[in-house]
């Protein structure tokens, strides 16, 4: 009987842990971080006279993502940097593992990994478009506590 009670207790604990892992993370809020970006050319966040033909630059960027809303696995919001308060819109989708997030803005693509409830690794790649710029960066970002 002791073994049956122990087995049921273990099963209940495992099921509780599994359902907690299945919960879709809430990503709403303000996320900030600093990191290096590899940049060819220029845009409002990486200004200068540089063109795509020039050598690449390594630039420090201070970024802010404001996740304004979330409906299930879909998240939306705006991006800005310390250099340009452009409020560029973004759209993200949370994968079924609840840790992988893909997304896009009018300027490029996001691949984000949720490291903890309040920490992400935000990787962003951009190709030339209206602004003549190609860039790539991965930045650790933390949710601002309100």
Contact map, one row per residue, 1 for C-alpha under 8 A:
11111000000000000000000000000000000000000000000000000000000000000000000000000000000000000000000000000000000000000000000000000000000000000000000000
11111100000000000000000000000000000000000000000000000000000000000000000000000000000000000000000000000000000000000000000000000000000000000000000000
11111110000000000000000000000000000000000000000000000000000000000000000000000000000000000000000000000000000000000000000000000000000000000000000000
11111111000000000000000000000000000000000000000000000000000000000000000000000000000000000000000000000000000000000000000000000000000000000000000000
11111111100000000000000000000000000000000000000000000000000000000000000000000000000000000000000000000000000000000000000000000000000000000000000000
01111111110000000000000000000000000000000000000000000000000000000000000000000000000000000000000000000000000000000000000000000000000000000000000000
00111111111000000000000000000000000000000000000000000000000000000000000000000000000000000000000000000000000000000000000000000000000000000000000000
00011111111100000000000000000000000000000000000000000000000000000000000000000000000000000000000000000000000000000000000000000000000000000000000000
00001111111110000000000000000000000000000000000000000000000000000000000000000000000000000000000000000000000000000000000000000000000000000000000000
00000111111111000000000000000000000000000000000000000000000000000000000000000000000000000000000000000000000000000000000000000000000000000000000000
00000011111111100000000000000000000000000000000000000000000000000000000000000000000000000000000000000000000000000000000000000000000000000000000000
00000001111111110000000000000000000000000000000000000000000000000000000000000000000000000000000000000000000000000000000000000000000000000000000000
00000000111111111000000000000000000000000000000000000000000000000000000000000000000000000000000000000000000000000000000000000000000000000000000000
00000000011111111100000000000000000000000000000000000000000000000000000000000000000000000000000000000000000000000000000000000000000000000000000000
00000000001111111110000000000000000000000000000000000000000000000000000000000000000000000000000000000000000000000000000000000000000000000000000000
00000000000111111111000000000000000000000000000000000000000000000000000000000000000000000000000000000000000000000000000000000000000000000000000000
00000000000011111111100000000000000000000000000000000000000000000000000000000000000000000000000000000000000000000000000000000000000000000000000000
00000000000001111111110000000000000000000000000000000000000000000000000000000000000000000000000000000000000000000000000000000000000000000000000000
00000000000000111111111000000000000000000000000000000000000000000000000000000000000000000000000000000000000000000000000000000000000000000000000000
00000000000000011111111000000000000000000000000000000000000000000000000000000000000000000000000000000000000000000000000000000000000000000000000000
00000000000000001111111000000000000000000000000000000000000000000000000000000000000000000000000001000000000000000000000000000000000000000000000000
00000000000000000111111100000000000000000000000000000000000000000000000000000000000000000000000011000000000000000000000000000000000000000000000000
00000000000000000011111110000000000000000000000000000000000000000000000000000000000000000000000001000000000000000000000000000000000000000000000000
00000000000000000000011111000000000000000000000000000000000000000000000110000000000000000000000001000000000000000000000000000000000000000000000000
00000000000000000000001111100000000000000000000000000000000000000000000000000000000000000000000001000000000000000000100000000000000000000000000000
00000000000000000000000111110000000000000000000000000000000000000000010000000000000000000000000000000000000000000000100000000000000000000000000000
00000000000000000000000011111000000000000000000000000000000000000010010000100000000000000000000000000000000000000000000000000000000000000000000000
00000000000000000000000001111100000000000000000000000000000000000111110000100000000000000000000000000000000000000000000000000000000000000000000000
00000000000000000000000000111110000000000000000000000000000000000111000000000000000000000000000000000000000000000000000000000000000000000000001100
00000000000000000000000000011111000000000000000000000000000000011110000000000000000000000000000000000000000000000000000000000000000000000000001100
00000000000000000000000000001111100000000000000000000000000000011110000000000000000000000000000000000000000000000000000000000000000000000000111100
00000000000000000000000000000111110000000000000000000000000001111000000000000000000000000000000000000000000000000000000000000000000000000000111100
00000000000000000000000000000011111000000000000000000000000001110000000000000000000000000000000000000000000000000000000000000000000000000011110000
00000000000000000000000000000001111100000000000000000000000111100000000000000000000000000000000000000000000000000000000000000000000000000011100000
00000000000000000000000000000000111110000000000000000000000111000000000000000000000000000000000000000000000000000000000000000000000000001111000000
00000000000000000000000000000000011111000000000000000000011110000000000000000000000000000000000000000000000000000000000000000000000000001110000000
00000000000000000000000000000000001111100000000000000000111110000000000000000000000000000000000000000000000000000000000000000000000000111100000000
00000000000000000000000000000000000111110000000000000001111000000000000000000000000000000000000000000000000000000000000000000000000000111000000000
00000000000000000000000000000000000011111100010000000001111000000000000000000000000000000000000000000000000000000000000000000000000011110000000000
00000000000000000000000000000000000001111100000001111111100000000000000000000000000000000000000000000000000000000000000000000000000011100000000000
00000000000000000000000000000000000000111110000011111101000000000000000000000000000000000000000000000000000000000000000000000000000111000000000000
00000000000000000000000000000000000000111111111111100000000000000000000000000000000000000000000000000000000000000000000000000000001110000000000000
00000000000000000000000000000000000000001111111100000000000000000000000000000000000000000000000000000000000000000000000000000000001110000000000000
00000000000000000000000000000000000000000111111000000000000000000000000000000000001100000000000000000000000000000000000000000000000000000000000000
00000000000000000000000000000000000000000111111000000000000000000000000000000000111100000000000000000000000000000000000000000000000000000000000000
00000000000000000000000000000000000000100111111100000000001000000000000000000000001000000000000000000000000000000000000000000000000000000000000000
00000000000000000000000000000000000000000111111110000000000000000000000000000000000000000000000000000000000000000000000000000000000000000000000000
00000000000000000000000000000000000000000110011111000000000000000000000000000000000000000000000000000000000000000000000000000000000000000000000000
00000000000000000000000000000000000000001100001111100000000000000000000000000000000000000000000000000000000000000000000000000000000000000000000000
00000000000000000000000000000000000000011100000111110100000000000000000000000000000000000000000000000000000000000000000000000000000000000000000000
00000000000000000000000000000000000000011100000011111100000000000000000000000000000000000000000000000000000000000000000000000000000110000000000000
00000000000000000000000000000000000000011000000001111110000000000000000000000000000000000000000000000000000000000000000000000000000111000000000000
00000000000000000000000000000000000000011000000000111110000000000000000000000000000000000000000000000000000000000000000000000000000000000000000000
00000000000000000000000000000000000000011000000001111111000000000000000000000000000000000000000000000000000000000000000000000000000000000000000000
00000000000000000000000000000000000000010000000000011111100000000000000000000000000000000000000000000000000000000000000000000000000000000000000000
00000000000000000000000000000000000001111000000000000111110000000000000000000000000000000000000000000000000000000000000000000000000000000000000000
00000000000000000000000000000000000011110000000000000011111000000000000000000000000000000000000000000000000000000000000000000000000000000000000000
00000000000000000000000000000000000111100000000000000001111100000000000000000000000000000000000000000000000000000000000000000000000000000000000000
00000000000000000000000000000000000111100000010000000000111110000000000000000000000000000000000000000000000000000000000000000000000000000000000000
00000000000000000000000000000000011110000000000000000000011111000000000000000000000000000000000000000000000000000000000000000000000000000000000000
00000000000000000000000000000000011110000000000000000000001111100000000000000000110000000000000000000000000000000000000000000000000000000000000000
00000000000000000000000000000001111000000000000000000000000111110000000000000000111000000000000000000000000000000000000000000000000000000000000000
00000000000000000000000000000001110000000000000000000000000011111000000000000011110000000000000000000000000000000000000000000000000000000000000000
00000000000000000000000000000111100000000000000000000000000001111100000000000011110000000000000000000000000000000000000000000000000000000000000000
00000000000000000000000000000111000000000000000000000000000000111110000000001111000000000000000000000000000000000000000000000000000000000000000000
00000000000000000000000000011110000000000000000000000000000000011111000000001110000000000000000000000000000000000000000000000000000000000000000000
00000000000000000000000000111110000000000000000000000000000000001111110000111100000000000000000000000000000000000000000000000000000000000000000000
00000000000000000000000000011000000000000000000000000000000000000111110000111100000000000000000000000000000000000000000000000000000000000000000000
00000000000000000000000000010000000000000000000000000000000000000011111000111000000000000000000000000000000000000000000000000000000000000000000000
00000000000000000000000001110000000000000000000000000000000000000011111111110000000000000000000000000000000000000000000000000000000000000000000000
00000000000000000000000000000000000000000000000000000000000000000000111111100000000000000000000000000000000000000000000000000000000000000000000000
00000000000000000000000100000000000000000000000000000000000000000000011111100000000000000000000000000000000000000000000000000000000000000000000000
00000000000000000000000100000000000000000000000000000000000000000000011111100000000000000000111000000000000000000000000000000000000000000000000000
00000000000000000000000000000000000000000000000000000000000000000000011111110000000000000011110000000000000000000000000000000000000000000000000000
00000000000000000000000000110000000000000000000000000000000000000011111111111000000000000011110000000000000000000000000000000000000000000000000000
00000000000000000000000000000000000000000000000000000000000000000011110001111100000000001111000000000000000000000000000000000000000000000000000000
00000000000000000000000000000000000000000000000000000000000000001111100000111110000000001110000000000000000000000000000000000000000000000000000000
00000000000000000000000000000000000000000000000000000000000000001111000000011111000000111100000000000000000000000000000000000000000000000000000000
00000000000000000000000000000000000000000000000000000000000000111100000000001111100001111100000000000000000000000000000000000000000000000000000000
00000000000000000000000000000000000000000000000000000000000000111000000000000111110111110000000000000000000000000000000000000000000000000000000000
00000000000000000000000000000000000000000000100000000000000011110000000000000011111111000000000000000000000000000000000000000000000000000000000000
00000000000000000000000000000000000000000000100000000000000011110000000000000001111110000000000000000000000000000000000000000000000000000000000000
00000000000000000000000000000000000000000001110000000000000001000000000000000000111110000000000000000000000000000000000000000000000000000000000000
00000000000000000000000000000000000000000001100000000000000000000000000000000001111111000000000000000000000000000000000000000000000000000000000000
00000000000000000000000000000000000000000000000000000000000000000000000000000001111111100000000000000000000000000000000000000000000000000000000000
00000000000000000000000000000000000000000000000000000000000000000000000000000011100111110000000000000000000000000000000000000000000000000000000000
00000000000000000000000000000000000000000000000000000000000000000000000000000111000011111000000000000000000000000000000000000000000000000000000000
00000000000000000000000000000000000000000000000000000000000000000000000000000111000001111100000000000000110000000000000000000000000000000000000000
00000000000000000000000000000000000000000000000000000000000000000000000000011110000000111110000000000000110000000000000000000000000000000000000000
00000000000000000000000000000000000000000000000000000000000000000000000000011110000000011111000000000011110000000000000000000000000000000000000000
00000000000000000000000000000000000000000000000000000000000000000000000001111000000000001111100000000011100000000000000000000000000000000000000000
00000000000000000000000000000000000000000000000000000000000000000000000001110000000000000111110000001111000001000000000000000000000000000000000000
00000000000000000000000000000000000000000000000000000000000000000000000011100000000000000011111000001110000000000000000000000000000000000000000000
00000000000000000000000000000000000000000000000000000000000000000000000011100000000000000001111101111100000000000000000000000000000000000000000000
00000000000000000000000000000000000000000000000000000000000000000000000010000000000000000000111111111100000000000000000000000000000000000000000000
00000000000000000000000000000000000000000000000000000000000000000000000000000000000000000000011111110000000000000000000000000000000000000000000000
00000000000000000000010000000000000000000000000000000000000000000000000000000000000000000000001111110000000000000000000000000000000000000000000000
00000000000000000000111110000000000000000000000000000000000000000000000000000000000000000000011111111000000000000100000000000000000000000000000000
00000000000000000000000000000000000000000000000000000000000000000000000000000000000000000000011111111000000000001110000000000000000000000000000000
00000000000000000000000000000000000000000000000000000000000000000000000000000000000000000000011111111100000000111100000000000000000000000000000000
00000000000000000000000000000000000000000000000000000000000000000000000000000000000000000001111001111110000001111100000000000000000000000000000000
00000000000000000000000000000000000000000000000000000000000000000000000000000000000000000001111000011111000011110000000000000000000000000000000000
00000000000000000000000000000000000000000000000000000000000000000000000000000000000000000111100000001111100011100000000000000000000000000000000000
00000000000000000000000000000000000000000000000000000000000000000000000000000000000000000111000000000111111111000000000000000000000000000000000000
00000000000000000000000000000000000000000000000000000000000000000000000000000000000000011110000000000011111110000000000000000000000000000000000000
00000000000000000000000000000000000000000000000000000000000000000000000000000000000000011100000000000001111100000000000000000000000000000000000000
00000000000000000000000000000000000000000000000000000000000000000000000000000000000000000000000000000001111110000000000000000110100000000000000000
00000000000000000000000000000000000000000000000000000000000000000000000000000000000000000000000000000001111111000000000000011110000000000000000000
00000000000000000000000000000000000000000000000000000000000000000000000000000000000000000000000000000111101111100000000000011100000000000000000000
00000000000000000000000000000000000000000000000000000000000000000000000000000000000000000001000000001111000111110000000001111000000000000000000000
00000000000000000000000000000000000000000000000000000000000000000000000000000000000000000000000000011110000011111000000001110000000000000000000000
00000000000000000000000000000000000000000000000000000000000000000000000000000000000000000000000000011100000001111100000111100000000000000000000000
00000000000000000000000000000000000000000000000000000000000000000000000000000000000000000000000000111000000000111110000111000000000000000000000000
00000000000000000000000000000000000000000000000000000000000000000000000000000000000000000000000001111000000000011111101110000000000000000000000000
00000000000000000000000000000000000000000000000000000000000000000000000000000000000000000000000000100000000000001111111110000000000000000000000000
00000000000000000000000000000000000000000000000000000000000000000000000000000000000000000000000000000000000000000111111100000000000000000000000000
00000000000000000000000011000000000000000000000000000000000000000000000000000000000000000000000000000000000000000111111000000000000000000000000000
00000000000000000000000000000000000000000000000000000000000000000000000000000000000000000000000000000000000000000011111100000000000000000000011000
00000000000000000000000000000000000000000000000000000000000000000000000000000000000000000000000000000000000000000111111110000000000000000001111000
00000000000000000000000000000000000000000000000000000000000000000000000000000000000000000000000000000000000000011111011111000000000000000001110000
00000000000000000000000000000000000000000000000000000000000000000000000000000000000000000000000000000000000000011110001111100000000000000111100000
00000000000000000000000000000000000000000000000000000000000000000000000000000000000000000000000000000000000001111000000111110000000000001111100000
00000000000000000000000000000000000000000000000000000000000000000000000000000000000000000000000000000000000001110000000011111000000000011110000000
00000000000000000000000000000000000000000000000000000000000000000000000000000000000000000000000000000000000111100000000001111100000000011100000000
00000000000000000000000000000000000000000000000000000000000000000000000000000000000000000000000000000000000111000000000000111110000001111000000000
00000000000000000000000000000000000000000000000000000000000000000000000000000000000000000000000000000000001110000000000000011111000011110000000000
00000000000000000000000000000000000000000000000000000000000000000000000000000000000000000000000000000000001100000000000000001111100011100000000000
00000000000000000000000000000000000000000000000000000000000000000000000000000000000000000000000000000000000000000000000000000111111111000000000000
00000000000000000000000000000000000000000000000000000000000000000000000000000000000000000000000000000000001000000000000000000011111110000000000000
00000000000000000000000000000000000000000000000000000000000000000000000000000000000000000000000000000000000000000000000000000001111100000000000000
00000000000000000000000000000000000000000110000000000000000000000000000000000000000000000000000000000000000000000000000000000001111110000000000000
00000000000000000000000000000000000000001110000000110000000000000000000000000000000000000000000000000000000000000000000000000001111111000000000000
00000000000000000000000000000000000000111110000000110000000000000000000000000000000000000000000000000000000000000000000000000111101111100000000000
00000000000000000000000000000000000000111000000000010000000000000000000000000000000000000000000000000000000000000000000000001111000111110000000000
00000000000000000000000000000000000011110000000000000000000000000000000000000000000000000000000000000000000000000000000000001110000011111000000000
00000000000000000000000000000000000011100000000000000000000000000000000000000000000000000000000000000000000000000000000000111100000001111100000000
00000000000000000000000000000000001111000000000000000000000000000000000000000000000000000000000000000000000000000000000001111000000000111110000000
00000000000000000000000000000000001110000000000000000000000000000000000000000000000000000000000000000000000000000000000011110000000000011111000000
00000000000000000000000000000000111100000000000000000000000000000000000000000000000000000000000000000000000000000000000011100000000000001111100000
00000000000000000000000000000000111000000000000000000000000000000000000000000000000000000000000000000000000000000000001111000000000000000111110000
00000000000000000000000000000011110000000000000000000000000000000000000000000000000000000000000000000000000000000000001111000000000000000011111000
00000000000000000000000000000011100000000000000000000000000000000000000000000000000000000000000000000000000000000000011100000000000000000001111100
00000000000000000000000000001111000000000000000000000000000000000000000000000000000000000000000000000000000000000000011000000000000000000000111110
00000000000000000000000000001111000000000000000000000000000000000000000000000000000000000000000000000000000000000000000000000000000000000000011111
00000000000000000000000000000000000000000000000000000000000000000000000000000000000000000000000000000000000000000000000000000000000000000000001111
00000000000000000000000000000000000000000000000000000000000000000000000000000000000000000000000000000000000000000000000000000000000000000000000111
